[in-house]
Amino acid sequence: MNGKLSFSSQLAVGVMLFALFFGAGNLIFPAQLGQASGTNLWPAALGFLITGVGLPFLGVFAMGFSGSKDLHDLSSRIHPAYALFFTSLLYLTIGPFFAAPRTGAVAFNVAIEPHLGEGSTQLALLIFTIVFFAISLWFSLKPAKIVDNVGKILAPGIVVLLAVLLVLVVLKPMGSAEAPLNSYQGNAFVTGFLEGYNTMDALASLVFGIIVIKAIRALGVTSKKEILATTARIGIIAIALLGLIYVGIAYLGSVSVEEFGVFDTGGAVLSSAADYYFGTLGAVLLGLVIILACLTTNIGLMVACAEYFHRLMPKLSYKTLVVFFTTLTFIIANFGLSNIITYSVPVLMFLYPLAIVLMLLTFLSPLFNHSRVVYVATIAITFLISIFDGLKTLYKSLGIEGYGFFQPIVSFYENTLPLYNEGLGWLAPALIVIVLTGIVARLQKASPPVEA
């Protein structure tokens, strides 16, 4: 068959994509944003939606638009060595190092820990993560059934359970929004934009895009044009669901401060809201939502990581790699949520600009004749800025004063780059380099083209 997918098939794959995206960070970070932004909720939410919803859609669509086999193939447009470095680091970041362990840690912290007595947390975390990652392993070992298992069974449960809570929040708010806190007072949009990094969805989209394209092909669509169109429609389904839930959870957070005060984590916001509306049933309801959301994301991450590293190292079987990555994820999850977040944010400040610029280059590539020079120059300038953003964030996370050997570089960037103090110092230089090198590439056509 080379026609269009039925709406029901597109909906199934779209819901699968939503479920793969929707995990730990998608629940806790919008709630935190809502509490902190207060009366500045809407500009903050708009910024969050750009990085939390818009970029993931662009990532999925970029993979279809590029015609590349996978992210490694796409990033090889810069250089094969860069492709190996960037793709491996991205997979490890959204996989066993940070995002995957966070799924188990958040599920435990919100669904189980509030019901425990003091002193039993570490043992309970160990028992919970054994069960959680064993279930994930079972699903991950059957990747051919991912559409059925994830899209048709687990994801609808997430949507229904969350919808019940959020409808009640809209119909009967807990209170009114309070004054914004910290950077949300004067820079709500940019703060929300950067907060969206924490979901890691834009990074994951460069991986999940291939899962979607494979699912579309498996359902009988072979035309490149129709694959691209179907990818776009499926992406819209997924981001529409994500966007509605993000806005709903952020709104929940904004109207909860009057009743509960400001919490340290978004998980506590959701727990308290569920208890407010449903009592004991609310705690059970929220626990199911958290566990389902985190489980579906973890399954997708384990499948994607094992498949990628199996292609890099064919001697290691897919099943061996799934077991290895799941075991590593289980170990890191037991170090606790705060440690995972502390070390993940610096890596995100480094990786996100590189991922965003790669998406831009993918869409603009036909305009500059797919010149490798444009790819290399733009990624190089972005790398030179984002690497120090990552180091700077790491120093802050660890409470280290000053920036040591790279203090002169940070000072130079602060004095010369627009939006640098807002975390977007890479943006203007990257766009300028794309324009200048793109003009040269069109005029001279001197560089050998890379595959489109």
Backbone hydrogen bonds, N-H to C=O, Kabsch-Sander energy under -0.5 kcal/mol:
donor,donor_aa,acceptor,acceptor_aa,energy
10,Q,6,S,-2.4
11,L,7,F,-2.7
12,A,8,S,-2.1
13,V,9,S,-2.2
14,G,10,Q,-2.7
15,V,11,L,-2.7
16,M,12,A,-1.9
17,L,13,V,-2.5
18,F,14,G,-2.3
19,A,15,V,-2.4
20,L,16,M,-2.2
21,F,17,L,-2.2
22,F,18,F,-2.8
23,G,21,F,-0.9
27,L,23,G,-0.7
27,L,24,A,-1.4
28,I,24,A,-1.8
29,F,25,G,-1.9
31,A,27,L,-0.7
32,Q,28,I,-1.9
33,L,29,F,-2.5
34,G,30,P,-2.4
35,Q,31,A,-2.0
36,A,32,Q,-2.4
37,S,33,L,-2.7
38,G,34,G,-1.6
39,T,178,E,-1.8
40,N,37,S,-2.7
41,L,38,G,-1.3
44,A,40,N,-1.7
45,A,41,L,-3.3
46,L,42,W,-2.3
47,G,43,P,-2.0
48,F,44,A,-2.3
49,L,45,A,-2.7
50,I,46,L,-1.6
51,T,47,G,-1.5
52,G,48,F,-3.3
53,V,49,L,-2.1
54,G,49,L,-2.8
55,L,50,I,-2.3
57,F,53,V,-1.9
58,L,54,G,-2.3
59,G,55,L,-2.7
60,V,56,P,-2.3
61,F,57,F,-2.7
62,A,58,L,-2.8
63,M,59,G,-1.7
64,G,60,V,-1.5
65,F,61,F,-3.0
66,S,62,A,-2.6
67,G,63,M,-0.9
74,L,70,D,-2.2
75,S,71,L,-2.9
76,S,72,H,-0.9
77,R,74,L,-1.6
78,I,75,S,-1.5
79,H,75,S,-1.1
83,A,79,H,-2.6
84,L,80,P,-2.0
85,F,81,A,-2.2
86,F,82,Y,-3.3
87,T,83,A,-2.2
88,S,84,L,-1.7
89,L,85,F,-2.3
90,L,86,F,-2.4
91,Y,87,T,-2.6
92,L,88,S,-2.4
93,T,89,L,-2.1
94,I,90,L,-2.6
95,G,91,Y,-0.9
97,F,92,L,-2.3
98,F,92,L,-0.7
98,F,93,T,-0.8
99,A,93,T,-2.2
100,A,95,G,-2.1
102,R,98,F,-2.1
103,T,99,A,-1.3
103,T,100,A,-0.6
104,G,100,A,-1.1
105,A,101,P,-2.3
106,V,102,R,-2.8
107,A,103,T,-2.0
108,F,104,G,-2.0
109,N,105,A,-2.6
110,V,106,V,-2.4
111,A,107,A,-2.0
112,I,108,F,-2.0
113,E,108,F,-2.9
115,H,112,I,-1.8
116,L,113,E,-2.1
120,S,117,G,-1.2
124,A,120,S,-2.2
125,L,121,T,-2.8
126,L,122,Q,-2.1
127,I,123,L,-2.4
128,F,124,A,-3.0
129,T,125,L,-2.7
130,I,126,L,-1.7
131,V,127,I,-1.9
132,F,128,F,-3.1
133,F,129,T,-2.5
134,A,130,I,-1.3
135,I,131,V,-2.1
136,S,132,F,-2.0
137,L,133,F,-2.1
138,W,134,A,-2.0
139,F,135,I,-2.0
140,S,136,S,-2.6
141,L,137,L,-1.7
142,K,139,F,-1.7
145,K,142,K,-1.7
146,I,143,P,-1.8
149,N,145,K,-3.1
150,V,146,I,-2.4
151,G,146,I,-1.0
151,G,147,V,-0.9
152,K,147,V,-1.0
152,K,148,D,-0.8
154,L,149,N,-1.2
155,A,150,V,-2.2
157,G,153,I,-0.7
158,I,154,L,-1.4
159,V,155,A,-2.1
160,V,156,P,-2.5
161,L,157,G,-2.2
162,L,158,I,-2.4
163,A,159,V,-2.4
164,V,160,V,-1.8
165,L,161,L,-1.2
166,L,162,L,-2.7
167,V,163,A,-2.5
168,L,164,V,-1.5
169,V,165,L,-1.7
170,V,166,L,-1.9
171,L,167,V,-2.6
172,K,168,L,-2.7
178,E,254,S,-0.5
181,L,36,A,-3.4
184,Y,181,L,-1.9
185,Q,182,N,-1.9
187,N,183,S,-1.9
191,T,187,N,-2.4
192,G,188,A,-2.4
193,F,189,F,-2.3
194,L,190,V,-2.5
195,E,191,T,-2.0
196,G,192,G,-1.4
197,Y,194,L,-1.4
198,N,195,E,-1.2
199,T,196,G,-1.0
200,M,197,Y,-1.9
204,A,200,M,-2.3
205,S,201,D,-2.3
206,L,202,A,-0.8
206,L,203,L,-0.9
207,V,204,A,-1.4
208,F,204,A,-3.5
209,G,205,S,-2.0
210,I,207,V,-0.9
211,I,207,V,-0.9
212,V,208,F,-2.4
213,I,209,G,-2.3
214,K,210,I,-2.6
215,A,211,I,-2.1
216,I,212,V,-2.4
217,R,213,I,-2.3
218,A,214,K,-2.5
219,L,215,A,-1.1
220,G,217,R,-1.9
221,V,216,I,-1.6
222,T,220,G,-0.6
227,I,223,S,-2.7
228,L,224,K,-2.2
229,A,225,K,-2.2
230,T,226,E,-2.8
231,T,227,I,-2.5
232,A,228,L,-2.1
233,R,229,A,-2.1
234,I,230,T,-2.8
235,G,231,T,-2.6
236,I,232,A,-2.2
237,I,233,R,-1.8
238,A,234,I,-2.2
239,I,235,G,-2.7
240,A,236,I,-2.1
241,L,237,I,-1.8
242,L,238,A,-2.3
243,G,239,I,-3.2
244,L,240,A,-2.2
245,I,241,L,-2.0
246,Y,242,L,-2.9
247,V,243,G,-2.5
248,G,244,L,-2.2
249,I,245,I,-2.9
250,A,246,Y,-2.7
251,Y,247,V,-2.5
252,L,248,G,-2.3
253,G,249,I,-2.4
254,S,250,A,-2.1
255,V,251,Y,-1.9
256,S,253,G,-0.9
257,V,253,G,-0.6
260,F,256,S,-2.9
261,G,257,V,-2.3
269,V,265,T,-0.9
270,L,266,G,-2.0
271,S,267,G,-2.5
272,S,268,A,-2.4
273,A,269,V,-2.2
274,A,270,L,-2.6
275,D,271,S,-2.2
276,Y,272,S,-2.2
277,Y,273,A,-2.0
278,F,274,A,-2.7
279,G,275,D,-1.7
281,L,278,F,-1.1
282,G,279,G,-0.6
283,A,279,G,-1.2
284,V,280,T,-1.7
285,L,281,L,-2.8
286,L,282,G,-2.9
287,G,283,A,-2.2
288,L,284,V,-2.2
289,V,285,L,-2.1
290,I,286,L,-2.9
291,I,287,G,-2.5
292,L,288,L,-2.6
293,A,289,V,-2.7
294,C,290,I,-2.7
295,L,291,I,-2.4
296,T,292,L,-2.4
297,T,293,A,-1.7
298,N,294,C,-2.3
299,I,295,L,-2.3
300,G,296,T,-1.9
301,L,297,T,-2.2
302,M,298,N,-2.5
303,V,299,I,-2.3
304,A,300,G,-2.3
305,C,301,L,-2.6
306,A,302,M,-2.3
307,E,303,V,-2.3
308,Y,304,A,-2.2
309,F,305,C,-2.4
310,H,306,A,-1.7
311,R,307,E,-1.6
312,L,308,Y,-1.7
313,M,309,F,-2.4
316,L,313,M,-2.3
317,S,315,K,-0.6
321,L,317,S,-2.1
322,V,318,Y,-2.4
323,V,319,K,-2.2
324,F,320,T,-2.4
325,F,321,L,-3.1
326,T,322,V,-2.3
327,T,323,V,-2.2
328,L,324,F,-2.5
329,T,325,F,-2.6
330,F,326,T,-2.3
331,I,327,T,-2.1
332,I,328,L,-2.3
333,A,329,T,-2.5
334,N,330,F,-1.0
334,N,331,I,-0.6
335,F,332,I,-2.0
336,G,333,A,-1.4
340,I,336,G,-1.6
341,I,337,L,-2.5
342,T,338,S,-2.3
343,Y,339,N,-1.6
344,S,340,I,-1.2
345,V,341,I,-1.9
347,V,343,Y,-0.7
348,L,344,S,-2.2
349,M,345,V,-2.3
350,F,346,P,-1.1
351,L,347,V,-2.9
352,Y,348,L,-2.7
354,L,350,F,-0.7
355,A,351,L,-2.3
356,I,352,Y,-2.9
357,V,353,P,-2.5
358,L,354,L,-1.8
359,M,355,A,-1.9
360,L,356,I,-2.3
361,L,357,V,-2.7
362,T,358,L,-2.0
363,F,359,M,-1.9
364,L,360,L,-2.2
365,S,361,L,-1.5
367,L,364,L,-1.7
368,F,364,L,-0.9
368,F,365,S,-0.8
369,N,366,P,-1.1
370,H,365,S,-2.8
371,S,368,F,-1.7
372,R,448,P,-0.8
375,Y,371,S,-1.3
376,V,372,R,-3.0
377,A,373,V,-2.7
378,T,374,V,-2.1
379,I,375,Y,-2.4
380,A,376,V,-2.4
381,I,377,A,-2.1
382,T,378,T,-2.0
383,F,379,I,-2.8
384,L,380,A,-2.2
385,I,381,I,-0.9
385,I,382,T,-0.5
386,S,382,T,-3.1
387,I,383,F,-2.3
389,D,385,I,-1.5
390,G,386,S,-2.4
391,L,387,I,-1.8
392,K,388,F,-2.6
393,T,389,D,-2.3
394,L,390,G,-2.2
395,Y,391,L,-2.4
396,K,392,K,-1.9
397,S,393,T,-2.7
398,L,394,L,-2.0
399,G,396,K,-1.1
400,I,395,Y,-2.7
406,F,403,Y,-1.6
407,Q,404,G,-1.7
410,V,406,F,-2.2
411,S,407,Q,-2.6
412,F,408,P,-2.1
413,Y,409,I,-2.5
414,E,410,V,-2.7
415,N,411,S,-1.7
416,T,412,F,-1.2
417,L,413,Y,-2.7
420,Y,417,L,-1.4
422,E,419,L,-0.6
423,G,420,Y,-2.0
424,L,419,L,-2.5
427,L,424,L,-1.4
428,A,424,L,-0.5
430,A,426,W,-2.0
431,L,427,L,-2.3
432,I,428,A,-2.5
433,V,429,P,-2.5
434,I,430,A,-2.3
435,V,431,L,-2.3
436,L,432,I,-2.7
437,T,433,V,-2.6
438,G,434,I,-1.9
439,I,435,V,-2.2
440,V,436,L,-2.0
441,A,437,T,-2.5
442,R,438,G,-2.1
443,L,439,I,-2.2
444,Q,440,V,-2.9
445,K,440,V,-0.6
445,K,441,A,-1.7
450,V,370,H,-1.8
